[in-house]
Amino acid sequence: MPELNLVIPAFVDRALKNEITRTGSSASSIVASALAGYFHTPLHTLFQVSTSGALVEGVYTGAISSDVILKHGDFGLGTFENLDGEMVVLDGRIYRARGDGTVSQAPVDACAPFAVVTRFAPDVDLQIEPADSLDILMQLCDEHRRSNNIFYALRLDGEFRHIRIRAVSPPSSGGRLIDAAKAQSEFELSRIHGTLVGLWSPGFSSAFSIAGYHFHFLSEDRVHGGHLLACASGSLRLRVEALTDFHLALPENESFLKADLSKNSAGELAYAEQAH
């Protein structure tokens, strides 16, 4: 992240040190929050378009364009109109990983029915030990979450000894997410460097989001990518941001407004997130 060196008055320095003692936060996070407020730029905010339940019900009409998504965040994940690939938002760019195995940078007018992004400003930055499975990797990430009641953005960079990813393709007309999952393309990769873009959502968010961990992968050379199904990694650089503000934007298109979203979609969503 960019560094800022500046001279501040003694009374501001005292106030900053008192705030560090009171909150346990770092000077960087306090100053960043103050500057974000001054410039009216949301910080530690998760911006989501539509709901996971709408995806389960087959609402795939584009609700937001890529250029608008980037106005709300530079880090995150989602999918594209008609489920045409997995979305990875990394370093202010949006990538599309398609079912045919190709990865490309999405054009500014590419639309999404569902996306979740934030302006990534991590307050944790450290190296974690190798993990022999995705379950172990998630346990290592758990050690750096202080609560189960807020959202988190997580970025992991390094070498993966083995990784399994998937990418969905447009389903037949009227098909549900579960149908697309049955026909998803899955890819096995070995000894590859890349980045996991991840979000952790609390259990209470299952009514509108994907509770627990949700990771998308993008290789360092931007050639491979998709939704993470399994992995074994070497030592990784882990960066974590606690997100205490959540903004949900609901589509106004006809397919969303007329969809029956009253059903419990957790079972179908869990099935769609797995390997097949």
HELIX and SHEET records of a PDB file:
HELIX    1   1 ALA A   10  THR A   23  1                                  14    
HELIX    2   2 ALA A   27  TYR A   38  1                                  12    
HELIX    3   3 SER A   52  VAL A   56  1                                   5    
HELIX    4   4 SER A   66  HIS A   72  1                                   7    
HELIX    5   5 GLU A   81  LEU A   83  5                                   3    
HELIX    6   6 LEU A  134  ASP A  142  1                                   9    
HELIX    7   7 LEU A  177  LYS A  182  1                                   6    
HELIX    8   8 GLY A  203  ALA A  207  5                                   5    
HELIX    9   9 GLU A  254  LEU A  257  1                                   4    
HELIX   10  10 ALA A  266  ALA A  272  1                                   7    
SHEET    1   A 7 VAL A 103  GLN A 105  0                                        
SHEET    2   A 7 ARG A  93  ALA A  97 -1                                        
SHEET    3   A 7 GLU A  86  LEU A  90 -1                                        
SHEET    4   A 7 PHE A  75  THR A  79 -1                                        
SHEET    5   A 7 PHE A 114  THR A 118 -1                                        
SHEET    6   A 7 THR A  45  VAL A  49 -1                                        
SHEET    7   A 7 ASP A 245  ALA A 249  1                                        
SHEET    1   B 2 ILE A  64  SER A  65  0                                        
SHEET    2   B 2 CYS A 111  ALA A 112 -1                                        
SHEET    1   C 5 VAL A 124  ILE A 128  0                                        
SHEET    2   C 5 GLY A 225  LEU A 243 -1                                        
SHEET    3   C 5 PHE A 151  ALA A 167 -1                                        
SHEET    4   C 5 SER A 185  SER A 201 -1                                        
SHEET    5   C 5 GLY A 212  SER A 219 -1                                        
END                                                                             
